[in-house]
Amino acid sequence: MTILRKQTSPRMSQVVVHGDTVYLAGQVPDDFTAPVAEQTRQVLSRIDRLLGEVGSERSKILSAQVWLADIGDFDAMNEIWEAWVDHDSPPARATCAVVLAHPAIRVEVIVVAAL
């Protein structure tokens, strides 16, 4: 079975498609100085764009992992998430507090979707 990798670097691929499944790398915001709500908007926009590049969309997200630098940001992140997520097809989701790769990143999201 063919594996498609997009936006690759020596470290990783931003998108991997295997069969009918799309795997995204952890998506972080462009603006690390923004508050968590804006960082969340940026991350979700990136997810929309990457899924669209391979013919998928948010209604086809199977699972999501949301990583927060501070679990105190949970409500602010969820406000943006809940406005964005497909209400007819919400994914399985887990959220946890973690130490992220850069101290100014407040949120990172990983998704697995169907084509």
matplotlib code that plots the C-alpha trace (Angstrom):
import matplotlib.pyplot as plt

x = [0.0, 1.3, 2.3, 2.0, 4.1, 3.6, 5.6, 8.5, 11.7, 14.6, 12.8, 9.2, 6.3, 3.4, 1.0, 1.1, -1.6, -1.7, -4.7, -7.8, -6.2, -4.6, -2.1, -1.1, 2.0, 1.4, 0.2, 1.3, 0.4, 2.3, 2.3, 3.7, 3.0, -0.8, -3.1, -4.3, -7.6, -5.8, -3.2, -6.0, -7.6, -4.3, -3.8, -7.3, -6.8, -3.6, -5.4, -8.2, -5.6, -3.5, -6.6, -7.8, -4.5, -5.2, -8.9, -10.1, -11.9, -12.7, -15.9, -13.7, -11.4, -11.4, -9.4, -7.6, -5.1, -5.0, -1.9, -2.0, 1.0, -1.3, -4.5, -5.9, -6.3, -8.8, -11.9, -10.4, -9.2, -12.5, -14.5, -12.6, -12.6, -16.4, -17.1, -14.8, -15.5, -18.1, -21.0, -22.5, -19.2, -17.1, -13.9, -12.7, -10.6, -8.1, -6.7, -3.7, -1.2, 2.3, 5.6, 5.7, 8.7, 8.8, 7.9, 5.6, 3.5, 0.2, -1.5, -0.6, -3.1, -2.6, -5.3, -6.0, -8.7, -10.3, -9.9]
y = [0.0, 3.5, 6.0, 9.7, 12.1, 15.9, 18.9, 16.7, 17.7, 15.6, 15.6, 14.8, 15.0, 17.3, 15.0, 11.2, 9.4, 5.6, 3.9, 5.9, 7.4, 10.8, 11.5, 15.0, 16.0, 18.1, 21.5, 24.6, 28.3, 30.7, 33.5, 32.2, 35.5, 35.3, 34.3, 30.7, 31.4, 33.0, 30.2, 27.7, 29.4, 29.4, 25.7, 24.7, 26.8, 24.9, 21.6, 22.7, 23.6, 20.4, 18.1, 20.0, 19.5, 15.7, 15.8, 15.4, 17.9, 18.4, 16.3, 13.3, 13.7, 10.4, 11.4, 14.5, 15.0, 18.5, 19.4, 22.5, 24.1, 25.1, 23.1, 26.4, 27.3, 24.4, 26.6, 29.2, 26.5, 24.7, 27.8, 28.0, 24.2, 24.0, 26.7, 24.9, 21.2, 19.5, 19.1, 16.2, 14.3, 15.1, 13.1, 11.1, 13.6, 13.7, 16.8, 17.0, 19.4, 18.9, 20.7, 21.8, 22.3, 26.1, 27.8, 30.4, 27.7, 27.4, 24.7, 21.9, 19.6, 16.2, 14.7, 11.5, 11.7, 9.6, 10.6]
z = [0.0, -0.9, 1.7, 0.8, 2.8, 2.4, 3.7, 4.7, 6.4, 7.7, 11.0, 10.1, 7.7, 8.5, 6.8, 6.2, 4.3, 4.4, 2.9, 3.8, 6.9, 7.3, 10.2, 11.0, 13.0, 16.0, 14.9, 16.7, 16.2, 14.0, 16.6, 19.9, 21.6, 21.1, 23.9, 23.9, 22.2, 19.2, 19.2, 19.1, 16.1, 14.3, 15.0, 13.9, 10.7, 10.0, 10.5, 8.1, 5.5, 5.8, 5.7, 2.6, 0.9, 0.9, 0.3, 3.9, 6.2, 9.9, 9.7, 9.0, 12.0, 13.9, 16.9, 18.3, 21.0, 22.5, 24.5, 26.7, 28.3, 31.2, 32.0, 33.2, 29.5, 29.0, 29.0, 26.6, 24.2, 24.4, 23.5, 20.2, 19.7, 20.2, 17.6, 15.1, 15.5, 13.3, 15.8, 13.7, 13.7, 16.7, 17.0, 20.0, 21.9, 24.8, 26.4, 28.8, 30.2, 28.9, 28.6, 24.9, 22.7, 23.1, 26.4, 24.5, 22.8, 24.7, 22.6, 20.2, 18.4, 16.7, 14.6, 12.7, 10.0, 7.3, 3.7]

ax = plt.figure().add_subplot(projection="3d")
ax.plot(x, y, z, "-o")
ax.set_aspect("equal")
plt.show()
